[in-house]
Structure formats: C-alpha cells, structure tokens
Amino acid sequence: MKIVIAPDSFKGSISARDLCASIRKGILNVDPDVEVIELPLADGGEGTLENMVYSTDGKVCELEVRDPLERPIRASYGVLGDGRTVIIEMAQASGLPLLKEHERNPLIATSFGTGELIRHALDSGYRRFIIGLGGSATNDGGTGMLTALGAKFLNQNGALLPSGGAALEELASIDVSGMDPRLKESSFTIASDVTNPLCGPDGASAIFGPQKGATPDMVQRLDMALNRFGEIILNVKGVDMRQVPGSGAAGGMGAALMAFLQAECKPGIEIVTEAIHFEKHIQNADLIITGEGKLDLQTLSGKVIAGVCRKAKPYGIPTIALCGGMELSSEQMDQIGLKAGFSIVPKPCHLDEAMQNTAVWAQERVEQIMRLLQINK
C-alpha cells in the first residue's frame, strides 16, 4: 500500500510538517509495510516557504533585513530543489507576527524588508520568484519593496516620501529609472487566494486594515492614499490597478508586483502543488490523507484540501481529511471530491487542550483509520 500525506498546518497548533510526522507514525504503527510519502502543504501563507523547501529538498538562506518598523531582524527565503526558484514569504520580513499588538500601525509600516529579500536573491543569481503574500503588517502598496529595488516615490516638490501607507497621500510621481535592471530578466508569481481590489469598500485598507491596527479614520486615509497610488501607477505604467482582482493583497503589494514586476497571480495551492510536482508523487497511491484545522465553508473555496482533491480526482485516488472541527456535510464534501473527514478530537474539551494534543490525537485517529483499512487485507 502507498499512502501520501499532504496536509496544511493546523494554525496555531501544529505545522504541516509535524502533522505529517504524526500521521506517518499512526500509519506505520498499524502497518509497517506501507510506503509513506510526506508532502506538507500550504496555500501561499504561513508555512509555504518551509513546506516547499522540505518537499523539494531545497535550502534556506538567512540574512538581516528591516522589519515593518525598519528595525534590523533576521529573515529567510527558500531556494527550491530545482536550484533555480526562490520562494519568499512576505511575512518573514514584513509580517504582522513581527510586531507587538501596540506596535501595529499601517500608516507607517513598510514592506522594505521584502524588497531586501528579493535583492539578496538577485545578488545570488536567482531569477525565478514565488512570492507568498499572507500575513502582512503593511498597507503601503508595496512601495517599500519597490524602494528597496531602486524605485523612488516623490512628492510635488521632488522630495522622497517617507515610509508607510499614509505617505502615499502626497505621492506626485514615481521614478523607476533606478530600478534594478536584473528584474527585467526575472519572473514573479504571486501565491495568493486574495481577490480584493486595491481600493474601495472591498479593497486592501477596508478589508485588511483593521487587523493591522487601522482605526476607521485610518482606513479612510489609507484607502485615499492607495487610490492616489493607483492614479500615479496609471500615469507611469498605463494600467489602472485600482479595481484589478488581487491588487489589494497584502496591503496593495499585489498591485506593486503586477504593475512593476509583471507578476502573475495564481492560487497559492496551485503554485505549491506544481512546484513540488505533486501529481508525480501521488501516482499509484492507494490513499491520500490531507487535513487542516477546520473543515468548513472556507474549505470549499479553494484552500489546501480542495486543491488536493482536485489533483487526486483524475487518478481516482480516494482522499480523506483530518481536522479539529468538522462543519461540512457529506454533500458538501462530495462537491470537492473528499471521500471522508474525521475530527481528531476524541472528547468534549477546551480549545487549549485540543491544540496542545493535536500531534497525539492525530496519530491516534490515523491508527483507527488504518485498523479499519486492515479489514480487507
């Protein structure tokens, strides 16, 4: 028997890689002869770098960059096993988890550190980039990132703007003449499921600003600032990014990547599965075990489990999922081709207890699933 393990993380509880280890142990405790393939997954957000590097036998490069408040920190990017493709998680250098709650301020937070990661990878000879946009602390339209790559953002007097989203209120022109020429030799793919536009009631500021520390007044200012940014992009690049789907991802980083680096935006799970050659690994598999923290309506909208089921369907491989909370009906699971879903929680308990016992309970639930599979052996 060949079983492929391909879960997402249980956010805040266990990484996808550690979950794979627990599931593997549960399988082999019952049947040590099973061939087990571990492919920890992510959808472009937290864990994407770690999982893609692990699944492709790649490497991690660490360097000092600036955090969202321009303080020095250590951050990493990954090089996939092909030796050519770089994976950058924006959250590594410009992420919300890098700030304490009282430090969150999208008026001044900058994406400069993400640009420093790209620049270091360019210096190292890499020209293929996958950029994961989950978990950002910024609302600067990606201007910090572009500044690190040589762009200049100027007010009407020709002076450089300070960092942060609020400064874009005074934006009068963008000078791209000094941008790193190596960018023209490079390709960029955005790993993101966000389809929000840059501006408006569904835009970056209104939808994602509050979680980054924006008050209602700040949201209004930031939205006007990004609208101004969009106007100047139209003047410079001849494209109106303000209502383009995905341009509002990561506080407008999507707009910067698409307009200035000609990035293509694709669903995170599609990028991840393609990069690790997922279909090659699942061929001839008898079962795929996937999972995420909760099986709910978001599962149906193209997250990891839906992506795994989509890849498995042409090969007729049954796919089952582990989760903490189970909120889908059988009919809803049929919509994405999921054979069955199992909560790992064995009893009524507090959330804290469940999160502390995820590894053990996942192993135990898999052991029970494997015992059931033994009936027909």
Residue pairs with C-beta under 8 A, 6 or more apart in sequence:
1 31
1 33
1 34
1 35
1 286
1 287
1 373
2 34
2 35
2 36
2 37
2 284
2 285
2 286
2 287
3 27
3 34
3 35
3 36
3 37
3 285
3 286
3 287
3 288
3 289
4 36
4 37
4 39
4 281
4 282
4 285
4 287
4 288
4 289
4 317
5 20
5 23
5 24
5 27
5 36
5 37
5 38
5 39
5 288
5 289
6 39
6 40
6 41
6 278
6 282
6 288
6 289
6 290
6 304
6 308
7 16
7 19
7 20
7 23
7 40
7 41
7 289
7 290
7 291
7 292
7 304
7 321
7 322
8 16
8 41
8 42
8 43
8 47
8 290
8 291
8 292
8 293
8 303
8 304
8 305
9 15
9 16
9 19
9 40
9 42
9 46
9 47
9 292
9 293
10 19
10 291
10 292
10 293
10 324
10 355
10 358
11 46
11 293
12 293
12 355
13 293
13 324
13 354
13 355
13 358
14 22
14 358
14 359
14 362
15 40
15 47
15 50
16 40
16 41
16 42
16 47
16 51
17 38
17 40
17 50
17 51
17 54
18 359
19 40
19 291
19 322
19 358
19 359
19 362
20 38
20 39
20 40
21 38
21 359
22 358
22 359
22 360
22 362
22 363
22 366
23 289
23 291
23 322
23 362
23 363
23 366
24 36
24 38
25 363
26 362
26 363
26 364
26 365
26 366
26 367
26 369
26 370
27 34
27 36
27 366
27 370
28 34
28 36
29 363
29 367
29 370
30 367
30 370
30 371
30 374
31 370
31 373
31 374
37 281
37 282
37 285
38 55
39 55
39 276
39 278
39 281
40 47
40 50
40 51
40 54
40 55
41 51
41 269
41 272
41 273
41 290
41 304
41 307
41 308
42 48
42 51
42 52
42 132
42 268
42 269
42 272
42 304
43 134
43 191
43 193
43 267
43 268
43 269
43 272
43 303
43 304
43 307
44 132
44 133
44 134
44 191
44 192
44 193
44 267
44 268
44 269
44 271
44 272
45 89
45 91
45 132
45 133
45 134
45 135
45 268
46 89
46 91
46 134
46 135
48 87
48 89
48 132
48 134
48 191
48 268
48 272
49 60
49 76
49 77
49 78
49 87
49 88
49 89
49 92
49 132
50 78
51 272
52 58
52 78
52 80
52 87
52 130
52 272
52 275
52 276
53 59
53 60
53 78
53 79
53 80
53 87
55 276
56 80
56 81
56 82
56 275
56 276
57 81
58 78
58 79
58 80
58 81
59 78
59 79
60 76
60 77
60 78
60 79
61 76
61 77
61 78
61 79
61 120
61 121
61 124
62 74
62 75
62 76
63 74
63 75
63 76
63 116
63 117
63 120
64 72
64 73
64 74
64 75
65 72
65 73
65 74
65 75
65 93
65 112
65 113
65 116
65 117
66 72
66 73
66 93
66 110
66 112
66 113
66 116
67 73
67 93
67 94
67 98
67 99
67 113
68 94
68 95
68 98
68 99
68 109
68 110
68 111
68 113
68 137
68 138
69 99
69 103
69 108
69 109
69 110
70 110
70 112
70 163
73 93
73 98
73 113
75 92
75 93
75 113
75 117
76 92
77 86
77 87
77 88
77 89
77 92
77 117
77 120
77 121
78 86
78 87
78 88
79 85
79 86
79 87
79 126
80 86
80 87
80 275
84 126
84 127
84 128
85 126
85 128
85 129
85 130
85 275
86 121
86 126
86 128
86 129
86 130
87 129
87 130
87 132
87 275
88 114
88 117
88 118
88 121
88 129
88 130
88 131
88 132
89 95
89 132
89 134
89 135
90 111
90 114
90 131
90 132
90 133
90 134
90 135
90 136
90 250
90 253
91 97
91 98
91 132
91 134
91 135
91 136
92 113
92 114
92 117
93 111
93 113
93 114
93 116
93 117
94 109
94 110
94 111
94 112
94 113
94 114
94 136
94 137
94 138
94 144
94 145
94 250
95 135
95 136
95 137
96 104
96 135
96 136
96 137
96 211
96 212
97 135
98 137
99 109
99 137
101 213
104 137
104 212
104 213
105 164
105 213
106 137
106 138
106 139
106 140
106 164
106 165
106 205
106 209
106 212
106 213
106 214
106 218
106 222
106 251
107 139
107 164
107 165
107 166
107 214
107 218
107 221
107 222
108 162
108 163
108 164
108 165
108 166
109 137
109 138
109 139
109 140
109 163
109 164
109 165
109 212
110 138
110 140
110 143
110 144
110 163
110 164
111 136
111 138
111 140
111 142
111 143
111 144
111 145
111 250
111 251
111 253
112 144
112 145
112 147
112 148
112 163
113 144
113 148
114 131
114 144
114 145
114 148
114 253
115 144
115 145
115 146
115 147
115 148
115 149
116 148
118 129
118 145
118 148
118 149
119 148
119 149
119 180
121 129
122 180
122 182
122 183
122 186
127 182
127 185
127 186
127 187
128 186
128 187
129 186
129 187
129 188
129 189
130 188
130 189
130 191
130 271
130 275
131 188
131 189
131 190
131 191
131 253
131 257
131 263
132 191
132 192
132 268
133 190
133 191
133 192
133 194
133 249
133 250
133 253
133 254
134 192
134 250
134 268
136 212
136 250
136 251
136 253
137 212
138 144
138 165
138 212
138 250
138 251
138 253
139 165
139 204
139 205
139 208
139 209
139 212
139 214
139 222
139 226
139 251
139 252
140 163
140 164
140 165
140 167
140 168
140 251
140 252
141 165
141 168
141 198
141 204
141 225
141 226
141 229
141 251
141 252
141 253
141 255
141 256
142 250
142 251
142 252
142 253
142 254
142 255
142 256
142 257
142 260
143 151
143 153
143 161
143 168
143 229
143 256
144 163
144 164
145 253
145 256
146 153
146 179
146 256
146 260
147 153
147 163
149 179
149 180
149 183
150 176
150 178
150 179
150 180
151 174
151 175
151 176
151 178
151 179
151 260
152 160
152 174
152 175
152 178
153 160
153 161
153 167
153 168
153 171
153 174
154 160
154 161
154 171
154 172
154 173
154 174
154 175
155 161
155 170
155 171
155 172
156 170
156 172
158 173
161 167
161 168
161 170
161 171
165 205
165 222
165 225
165 226
165 251
165 252
166 221
166 222
166 225
167 225
168 225
168 226
168 228
168 229
169 221
169 224
169 225
169 228
171 225
171 228
171 229
171 232
172 232
173 232
173 235
173 236
174 232
174 233
174 236
176 236
176 260
179 260
183 261
186 261
187 262
188 257
188 261
188 262
188 263
188 264
189 263
189 264
189 265
189 266
189 271
190 246
190 249
190 254
190 257
190 258
190 263
190 264
190 265
190 266
191 266
191 267
191 268
191 271
191 272
192 246
192 249
192 250
192 254
192 265
192 267
192 268
193 267
193 268
193 269
193 301
193 302
193 303
194 246
194 248
194 249
194 250
194 254
195 245
195 246
196 202
196 203
196 204
196 207
196 208
196 245
196 246
196 247
196 248
196 249
197 203
197 204
197 242
197 243
197 244
197 245
197 247
197 248
198 204
198 226
198 227
198 229
198 230
198 241
198 242
198 243
198 244
198 247
198 248
198 252
198 254
198 255
199 205
199 223
199 226
199 227
199 230
199 242
199 243
199 248
200 206
200 223
200 242
200 243
202 248
203 223
203 226
203 248
204 222
204 223
204 226
204 247
204 248
204 249
204 250
204 251
204 252
205 214
205 219
205 220
205 222
205 223
205 226
205 251
206 219
206 223
207 248
208 248
208 251
209 218
209 219
209 222
209 251
210 219
212 251
214 222
226 242
226 252
226 255
227 242
229 252
229 255
230 240
230 241
230 242
230 255
233 239
233 240
233 241
233 255
233 259
234 240
234 241
237 259
237 260
239 259
241 247
241 255
241 258
241 259
244 255
244 258
245 265
246 254
246 258
246 265
247 254
247 255
247 258
248 254
248 255
249 265
254 265
257 263
258 265
267 302
267 307
269 302
269 303
269 304
269 306
269 307
269 308
270 307
272 278
272 307
273 279
273 307
273 308
273 311
278 311
279 311
279 315
282 288
282 311
282 312
282 315
282 317
283 315
285 315
285 317
286 317
286 318
287 317
287 318
287 319
287 320
287 373
288 308
288 312
288 317
288 318
288 319
288 320
289 319
289 320
289 321
289 322
289 366
289 369
290 304
290 305
290 308
290 309
290 319
290 320
290 321
290 322
291 305
291 321
291 322
291 323
291 362
292 299
292 303
292 304
292 305
292 321
292 323
293 323
293 324
293 325
294 323
294 324
294 325
294 326
294 327
295 305
295 321
295 323
295 325
295 326
295 327
295 328
295 333
295 341
296 325
296 327
296 328
297 327
297 328
297 332
299 305
299 306
299 328
299 336
300 306
300 328
300 332
300 335
300 336
305 319
305 321
305 336
305 338
306 336
308 319
309 319
309 336
309 337
309 338
310 336
310 337
312 318
312 319
312 337
313 337
318 339
319 337
319 338
319 339
320 338
320 339
320 340
320 341
320 342
320 369
321 338
321 340
321 341
321 342
322 341
322 342
322 343
322 344
322 362
322 365
322 366
323 341
323 342
323 343
323 344
324 343
324 344
324 345
324 354
324 355
324 358
325 343
325 345
326 341
326 342
326 343
328 338
328 341
333 339
333 340
333 341
342 365
342 369
343 365
344 358
344 361
344 362
344 364
344 365
345 354
345 361
346 361
346 364
346 365
354 361
